[in-house]
Amino acid sequence: MKQHLAKLLICVFAALLALPAIAHQQKITISTISHNSRTNMVEVVHRVPLHDAEHALKWQGERAPDIVTNIDSRRAFALYVDQNFTVSSNGETLKMALLGTEIEGGNVLIFQEAPSPGIGSELQIYSQILTNIWQRQENRVNLGTGTRVDTLIFRAGDSRKAAILR
């Protein structure tokens, strides 16, 4: 009986140790698009897990990416995001300016902005960040602020999706 209980406890302990690894298997990037009425700019913030961002740089051939301490790695990943995320309005792609990056917990944040086409404008959004690396990657794009948020979900191969700028 004691042997069975010991084996059971070992199995439970091993399962608990595996939970963080299982939890990390969710491949999710979150981008937020909002209109700043004070500056009349569209502001975009991308939140990407650091491990996934560094893996993307390795996949692109960077030997030892270190987004936390190496500004060149961080810049390279920000440019990768810029190439795989676009916002258009009235058939014209908004020219996103890269404002900077920041590390927050286990994530890298990438900040962009562009002149706003105005609240109520229909936006065409394309988000394929990391989908060329992981087929199960999910990119969530939130539009708006407060209690008025719309969410678009992108997966590998998705085309542009429409949403209203709030």
C-alpha positions as CSV (number, residue, x, y, z in Angstrom):
1,M,0.0,0.0,0.0
2,K,2.8,2.4,0.9
3,Q,4.5,1.6,-2.4
4,H,1.3,2.5,-4.4
5,L,0.9,5.7,-2.4
6,A,4.6,6.7,-3.0
7,K,4.2,6.0,-6.8
8,L,1.0,8.0,-6.9
9,L,2.7,10.9,-5.1
10,I,5.7,10.8,-7.5
11,C,3.3,10.8,-10.5
12,V,1.4,13.8,-9.1
13,F,4.6,15.7,-8.4
14,A,5.9,15.0,-11.9
15,A,2.6,16.2,-13.4
16,L,2.8,19.4,-11.4
17,L,6.4,20.0,-12.6
18,A,5.2,19.6,-16.2
19,L,2.4,22.3,-15.9
20,P,4.6,25.3,-16.7
21,A,5.9,23.5,-19.8
22,I,2.4,22.7,-20.9
23,A,1.2,26.2,-20.2
24,H,4.0,27.7,-22.3
25,Q,2.7,25.6,-25.3
26,Q,0.0,28.2,-25.9
27,K,1.4,30.3,-28.7
28,I,-0.4,33.6,-28.4
29,T,0.6,37.2,-29.3
30,I,-1.6,40.1,-28.3
31,S,-1.7,43.3,-30.2
32,T,-3.8,46.3,-29.1
33,I,-4.9,49.0,-31.5
34,S,-6.3,52.3,-30.1
35,H,-7.0,55.8,-31.3
36,N,-5.4,58.6,-29.3
37,S,-7.7,61.6,-29.7
38,R,-5.2,63.9,-28.2
39,T,-2.5,63.2,-30.8
40,N,-4.9,61.9,-33.6
41,M,-2.7,58.9,-33.9
42,V,-3.4,55.1,-34.1
43,E,-1.3,53.5,-31.4
44,V,-0.3,49.8,-31.6
45,V,1.3,47.7,-28.8
46,H,2.4,44.2,-29.5
47,R,2.9,41.8,-26.6
48,V,5.0,38.8,-27.5
49,P,6.5,36.1,-25.1
50,L,10.3,36.6,-24.9
51,H,11.1,33.0,-25.5
52,D,9.0,32.9,-28.7
53,A,10.5,36.2,-30.0
54,E,14.1,34.8,-29.4
55,H,13.1,31.5,-31.0
56,A,11.9,33.5,-34.1
57,L,15.2,35.2,-34.4
58,K,17.1,31.9,-34.2
59,W,14.8,30.6,-36.9
60,Q,15.8,33.6,-39.0
61,G,19.5,32.7,-38.5
62,E,20.6,34.8,-35.6
63,R,23.0,32.7,-33.6
64,A,22.4,33.8,-30.0
65,P,19.5,36.2,-29.8
66,D,19.1,38.0,-26.5
67,I,16.3,40.4,-26.6
68,V,16.6,41.4,-22.9
69,T,20.2,42.7,-23.1
70,N,21.1,43.1,-26.8
71,I,19.5,46.1,-28.5
72,D,20.3,44.6,-32.0
73,S,18.3,41.5,-31.2
74,R,15.4,43.6,-30.0
75,R,15.5,45.8,-33.0
76,A,15.6,42.8,-35.3
77,F,12.5,41.3,-33.7
78,A,10.7,44.7,-33.9
79,L,11.4,44.8,-37.6
80,Y,10.2,41.2,-38.0
81,V,6.9,42.3,-36.3
82,D,6.6,45.3,-38.5
83,Q,6.9,43.1,-41.6
84,N,4.2,40.7,-40.4
85,F,1.6,43.1,-39.1
86,T,-0.1,45.8,-41.2
87,V,-3.1,48.1,-40.8
88,S,-4.8,49.6,-43.8
89,S,-7.7,52.1,-44.3
90,N,-9.4,53.1,-47.5
91,G,-7.0,50.8,-49.5
92,E,-3.9,52.5,-48.1
93,T,-1.5,50.9,-45.7
94,L,-0.9,53.0,-42.6
95,K,2.8,53.9,-42.3
96,M,3.7,52.6,-38.9
97,A,6.5,54.3,-37.0
98,L,8.4,52.1,-34.6
99,L,8.5,54.0,-31.3
100,G,10.4,51.5,-29.3
101,T,10.5,48.3,-27.3
102,E,10.3,47.4,-23.7
103,I,10.7,44.3,-21.6
104,E,7.8,43.6,-19.2
105,G,8.0,40.4,-17.3
106,G,8.4,37.5,-19.7
107,N,7.3,39.6,-22.7
108,V,8.7,42.0,-25.2
109,L,6.5,45.0,-26.0
110,I,6.8,46.7,-29.4
111,F,5.2,50.2,-29.7
112,Q,4.1,51.6,-33.1
113,E,2.0,54.6,-34.2
114,A,0.6,56.1,-37.4
115,P,-1.6,59.0,-38.3
116,S,-5.2,58.0,-37.6
117,P,-7.8,57.7,-40.3
118,G,-10.3,58.8,-37.6
119,I,-12.7,57.1,-35.2
120,G,-15.3,55.0,-37.0
121,S,-13.0,54.3,-39.9
122,E,-12.9,50.7,-41.2
123,L,-9.5,49.2,-40.8
124,Q,-8.1,46.1,-42.6
125,I,-5.7,44.3,-40.3
126,Y,-3.2,41.6,-41.1
127,S,-1.4,39.8,-38.3
128,Q,0.9,36.9,-39.1
129,I,3.5,37.4,-36.3
130,L,5.2,34.0,-35.6
131,T,2.8,32.1,-37.9
132,N,5.6,31.2,-40.2
133,I,7.3,29.4,-37.3
134,W,4.4,27.8,-35.5
135,Q,1.3,26.5,-37.3
136,R,-0.7,26.7,-34.1
137,Q,0.3,30.3,-33.4
138,E,-2.7,32.6,-32.5
139,N,-2.5,36.3,-32.8
140,R,-5.2,38.3,-31.0
141,V,-5.7,41.9,-32.1
142,N,-7.8,44.0,-29.7
143,L,-9.3,47.3,-31.0
144,G,-10.6,49.9,-28.6
145,T,-10.3,50.6,-24.9
146,G,-12.2,50.1,-21.7
147,T,-15.4,48.1,-22.1
148,R,-15.6,48.6,-25.9
149,V,-13.1,46.2,-27.2
150,D,-13.4,44.1,-30.4
151,T,-11.0,41.1,-30.8
152,L,-9.9,39.6,-34.1
153,I,-8.1,36.3,-34.0
154,F,-5.5,35.4,-36.7
155,R,-4.0,32.0,-37.4
156,A,-1.5,30.9,-40.0
157,G,-2.6,31.6,-43.5
158,D,-5.4,34.1,-42.5
159,S,-5.9,37.1,-44.8
160,R,-6.8,40.6,-43.7
161,K,-9.7,41.1,-41.4
162,A,-11.9,44.2,-41.0
163,A,-12.7,46.1,-37.8
164,I,-13.9,49.6,-36.9
165,L,-11.5,51.9,-35.1
166,R,-13.0,53.0,-31.8
